[in-house]
Amino acid sequence: ELARSYLGSADALVACAVDDRSTLDVHIYAICFLYRHSFELLLKDLDWKSNYAADGNKEYPKNHGLCTRWQDVHERTSKLLGADFPLTTEATAEVERLFASIEEHDPKSDSFRYPFDMRKQRTHPSLTHVNVRALYESTHQVEDYLLALLEMVADHYNQRSE
């Protein structure tokens, strides 16, 4: 639920930026942070639920990496769901591309929160243009994939819990 709240907050800022392009520069870091954090929370939910469903372990992941977390989730859920795994090869590649793109600019989940890094350098200086509509669309597509996966994992989680 918290992941959806972050996503909804980012969507509200996207709508504001689309309505008034002059606000995009003001909102873009917050939009990127909120989308990234939404994905991080969804992946952590998928991670610990699939881990519990697979082997009864309820360890909650603590790192912030999207790509490595996705690799773990993808591997475990593919095994857990077998032929019922809901994502196509193309959908899986789309998830990987979006997460890699996000991590290119924010690998540790701190670049969009702070204007300077630990060495007092500007964060992600190579980020000069964000197509906010494309970001919105790809974010929602990947969210749909993850929610479909979460729904199936939740069934296995609930079965183990009973």
C-alpha positions as CSV (number, residue, x, y, z in Angstrom):
1,E,0.0,0.0,0.0
2,L,2.8,2.4,0.8
3,A,4.4,1.7,-2.6
4,R,1.1,2.7,-4.2
5,S,1.1,5.9,-2.2
6,Y,4.6,6.9,-3.5
7,L,3.5,6.1,-7.0
8,G,0.3,8.2,-6.6
9,S,2.3,11.1,-5.3
10,A,4.7,10.9,-8.2
11,D,1.7,10.8,-10.6
12,A,0.2,14.0,-9.0
13,L,3.5,15.7,-9.6
14,V,3.6,14.4,-13.2
15,A,0.1,15.8,-13.8
16,C,1.3,19.2,-12.4
17,A,4.4,19.2,-14.6
18,V,2.4,18.2,-17.7
19,D,-0.2,21.0,-17.1
20,D,2.5,23.6,-16.5
21,R,5.8,22.7,-18.1
22,S,7.6,25.4,-16.1
23,T,7.2,23.2,-13.0
24,L,9.0,20.2,-14.5
25,D,12.5,21.2,-13.3
26,V,11.1,21.9,-9.9
27,H,9.4,18.5,-9.6
28,I,11.5,16.1,-11.6
29,Y,13.8,14.9,-8.8
30,A,10.9,14.3,-6.5
31,I,9.1,12.4,-9.3
32,C,12.1,10.2,-10.0
33,F,12.6,9.6,-6.3
34,L,9.0,8.7,-5.7
35,Y,8.8,6.3,-8.6
36,R,12.1,4.7,-7.6
37,H,11.1,4.3,-4.0
38,S,7.7,2.8,-5.1
39,F,9.6,0.1,-7.1
40,E,11.9,-0.5,-4.2
41,L,9.0,-1.2,-1.9
42,L,7.2,-3.4,-4.4
43,L,10.4,-5.4,-5.0
44,K,11.0,-5.8,-1.3
45,D,7.5,-7.0,-0.8
46,L,7.9,-9.5,-3.6
47,D,11.3,-10.6,-2.3
48,W,10.2,-11.4,1.2
49,K,6.9,-12.9,0.3
50,S,8.4,-15.1,-2.4
51,N,11.2,-16.1,0.0
52,Y,8.6,-17.1,2.6
53,A,6.5,-18.9,0.1
54,A,9.5,-20.8,-1.3
55,D,11.2,-21.9,1.9
56,G,9.5,-20.3,5.0
57,N,12.2,-17.6,5.5
58,K,10.8,-14.2,6.4
59,E,14.0,-12.3,6.2
60,Y,13.3,-8.7,5.0
61,P,15.8,-7.3,2.4
62,K,17.7,-4.2,3.5
63,N,19.6,-2.9,0.5
64,H,18.3,-0.5,-2.0
65,G,19.3,-2.0,-5.4
66,L,16.6,-2.4,-8.0
67,C,18.5,-4.5,-10.5
68,T,20.0,-7.0,-8.0
69,R,16.7,-7.2,-6.1
70,W,14.8,-7.8,-9.4
71,Q,17.3,-10.5,-10.4
72,D,16.7,-12.3,-7.0
73,V,12.9,-11.9,-7.3
74,H,12.8,-13.0,-10.9
75,E,14.8,-16.1,-10.2
76,R,12.9,-17.1,-7.1
77,T,9.4,-16.4,-8.5
78,S,10.2,-18.2,-11.8
79,K,11.0,-21.3,-9.8
80,L,8.1,-20.8,-7.4
81,L,5.5,-20.2,-10.1
82,G,7.0,-22.4,-12.8
83,A,4.9,-22.5,-16.0
84,D,2.4,-20.0,-14.4
85,F,5.1,-17.2,-14.2
86,P,3.1,-14.3,-15.7
87,L,5.8,-12.2,-17.4
88,T,6.9,-12.8,-20.9
89,T,10.5,-12.5,-22.0
90,E,9.7,-9.1,-23.4
91,A,8.0,-7.9,-20.2
92,T,11.0,-9.1,-18.1
93,A,13.3,-7.2,-20.4
94,E,11.2,-4.1,-20.0
95,V,11.4,-4.3,-16.2
96,E,15.2,-4.8,-16.5
97,R,15.6,-1.8,-18.8
98,L,13.6,0.6,-16.6
99,F,15.4,-0.5,-13.5
100,A,18.8,-0.2,-15.2
101,S,17.9,3.3,-16.4
102,I,16.8,4.4,-13.0
103,E,20.0,3.0,-11.4
104,E,22.2,4.6,-14.0
105,H,21.3,7.9,-12.3
106,D,20.5,6.7,-8.8
107,P,22.3,3.4,-7.9
108,K,22.0,3.7,-4.1
109,S,18.6,5.4,-3.7
110,D,20.2,8.7,-2.6
111,S,20.9,10.7,-5.8
112,F,17.3,12.1,-6.2
113,R,17.1,12.9,-2.5
114,Y,20.2,15.1,-2.4
115,P,21.7,17.8,-4.7
116,F,25.3,16.8,-3.9
117,D,27.0,13.5,-3.2
118,M,29.4,12.6,-0.4
119,R,32.3,14.2,-2.4
120,K,30.3,17.4,-2.8
121,Q,29.7,16.7,-6.5
122,R,26.4,17.4,-8.1
123,T,24.3,14.3,-8.3
124,H,23.6,12.8,-11.7
125,P,25.0,15.7,-13.8
126,S,24.5,13.7,-17.0
127,L,20.7,13.8,-16.5
128,T,19.7,16.6,-18.8
129,H,16.4,15.6,-20.2
130,V,13.6,13.4,-18.8
131,N,10.5,12.6,-21.0
132,V,8.1,12.7,-18.1
133,R,5.2,11.2,-20.2
134,A,7.4,8.2,-21.3
135,L,8.6,7.8,-17.7
136,Y,5.0,7.8,-16.5
137,E,4.0,5.2,-19.1
138,S,6.9,2.9,-18.6
139,T,6.6,3.1,-14.8
140,H,2.9,2.2,-14.9
141,Q,3.6,-0.7,-17.3
142,V,6.3,-2.1,-15.1
143,E,4.1,-1.6,-12.0
144,D,1.4,-3.6,-13.7
145,Y,3.8,-6.4,-14.3
146,L,5.0,-6.4,-10.7
147,L,1.5,-6.3,-9.3
148,A,0.5,-9.3,-11.4
149,L,3.5,-11.1,-10.1
150,L,2.8,-10.0,-6.5
151,E,-0.8,-11.3,-6.8
152,M,0.4,-14.8,-7.8
153,V,3.2,-14.8,-5.2
154,A,0.6,-13.7,-2.5
155,D,-1.4,-16.8,-3.3
156,H,1.6,-19.0,-2.5
157,Y,2.4,-17.0,0.5
158,N,-1.1,-17.4,1.9
159,Q,-1.0,-21.1,1.2
160,R,2.2,-21.5,3.3
161,S,0.7,-19.2,6.0
162,E,-2.3,-21.5,6.4
